[in-house]
Amino acid sequence: MMRALLQIVLNGVAVLIAAYLIPGIVYTGS
């Protein structure tokens, strides 16, 4: 259970980092 929760948290963090590093993914054409 704890492992799955940690995986979800790490996944969310990775998505946020990717969104900050590659703004084109979130704000396309802006």
N, C-alpha and C positions, 0 to 999 in steps of 0.2 A: 504494500500500500504506500509506504513512504517512498519507495523507489519510483513508483508511477507518478506520485505527486512531484517529486524532484525532477523527473523527466519533463513533466508539463511546464514547470517553472523555467527550466533551462530552455525549453523550446520557445516559450514566450519571450525570454530575454534575447535569444538569438534572433527572433523576428524583429524585436525592437532595434537591436543593433544593426540589422540589415536595413531596416527602414531609415535609420539615421545615416548610414554609410551610403545608401543608394536611394536618395529622395525620389528618383524617377519612378520607383515602384509605387510609392504612395501618392505623390503629386505628379501625375503625368500631364504634360502640356501646360504646367503652371510656371 
